[in-house]
């Protein structure tokens, strides 16, 4: 699956990096089975985290990271680092919403 690779030098992925497929279905015909499975899984809007892809495919994290690095180097996937805490949750706003809902 990784063809003996131990590192993907151009792409750095962590377990919480979000992956989305870049290639359309028509470009997947000649790809290895594992690659096609990953691309099909990452077609959904918003993508999936590296750890979630590894878990769903029952592949350890390190080989999955290498496989995804290869896909990224071939521009078959897009990846973005995880969002920072401030970008995902504002605890004070959530608490105000909770309190206001409790009053209703």
Secondary structure, DSSP 4 states (H G I P E B T S, - for coil): --TT----TT----TT-EEEE-S-GGG-TTS-HHHHHHHHHTTSTT-EEHHHHHHHHT--HHHHHHHHHHHHHTTSEEEEPPPPHHHH--HHHHHHHHHHHHH-
